[in-house]
Amino acid sequence: MKTLQVPAGSRFFGARFDLTPGQHFDAYEYQILDTAGALKSSQSVRAPAVNGSELQLAVPVASLAPGEYVFVLLGRQQDKLVEISRARLSIQR
């Protein structure tokens, strides 16, 4: 699993995800889970108007305590969620 490092003092971190060609979603959702799997943060974003090969996000992290988390990116098609990516998230302070 890939690790995303967030430097000390960061209010946001930028994440870019490659999307699978031909796979279309109405919206995307990210979730930040603690190491026990409890949801700490989540947000939904509309799919880009133009179908592209990547999704760019600015994810707020200022409210999270330093430590280790799991970042999950999901695609939403009507009421169905499909996991696209999962990474470790390490917040330094």
C-alpha positions in Angstrom: 0.0 0.0 0.0 1.4 3.4 -1.0 2.1 5.9 1.8 1.1 9.6 1.5 3.2 11.9 3.7 1.7 15.1 5.0 4.4 17.5 6.3 4.0 19.3 9.7 1.8 22.4 9.6 -0.1 21.4 6.5 -3.8 22.4 6.4 -4.4 20.4 3.2 -2.6 17.8 1.1 -2.9 17.4 -2.6 -3.7 14.0 -4.0 -3.8 12.9 -7.7 -5.3 9.6 -8.8 -5.1 7.8 -12.1 -8.6 6.8 -13.2 -9.3 3.6 -15.2 -10.3 4.4 -18.8 -13.9 3.6 -19.5 -14.9 3.6 -15.8 -17.3 6.5 -15.2 -18.7 7.7 -11.9 -21.3 10.3 -11.0 -19.2 11.4 -8.0 -16.2 10.5 -5.9 -15.9 10.2 -2.2 -12.8 10.0 0.0 -12.7 8.7 3.5 -10.0 9.0 6.1 -10.0 6.1 8.6 -7.9 5.7 11.7 -5.9 2.5 12.2 -8.8 0.8 13.9 -11.0 1.5 10.8 -13.1 4.3 12.4 -14.2 7.1 10.0 -12.4 10.4 10.9 -13.3 12.5 7.8 -15.1 12.1 4.5 -16.2 14.2 1.7 -18.0 13.8 -1.7 -17.0 15.6 -4.8 -18.7 15.7 -8.2 -17.0 14.0 -11.1 -15.2 16.3 -13.4 -17.4 17.6 -16.3 -14.8 16.3 -18.8 -13.9 12.6 -18.5 -10.2 12.6 -17.9 -7.5 10.2 -16.9 -6.9 11.6 -13.4 -8.7 13.1 -10.4 -7.1 15.8 -8.3 -8.1 16.5 -4.7 -7.2 19.1 -2.0 -7.9 17.2 1.2 -8.3 19.2 4.5 -6.2 17.6 7.3 -5.8 20.4 9.8 -8.5 18.9 12.2 -6.7 15.5 12.3 -4.2 14.6 15.0 -0.7 13.6 14.0 -0.5 9.9 13.3 -1.2 7.2 10.9 -4.5 6.9 8.9 -5.9 5.1 5.9 -7.1 7.2 2.9 -9.7 5.5 0.7 -11.0 6.9 -2.6 -14.4 5.6 -3.8 -16.4 6.1 -7.0 -20.2 6.6 -6.7 -22.5 5.3 -9.4 -26.1 5.9 -8.3 -26.2 4.3 -4.8 -23.2 2.0 -5.3 -19.7 2.8 -4.0 -16.7 1.2 -5.7 -13.2 1.4 -4.1 -10.7 2.9 -6.5 -7.6 3.4 -4.3 -6.4 2.9 -0.8 -3.2 4.4 0.8 -1.6 4.9 4.1 -1.7 8.5 5.3 1.0 9.7 7.7 0.4 13.1 9.2 3.5 14.7 10.8 3.3 17.6 13.3 
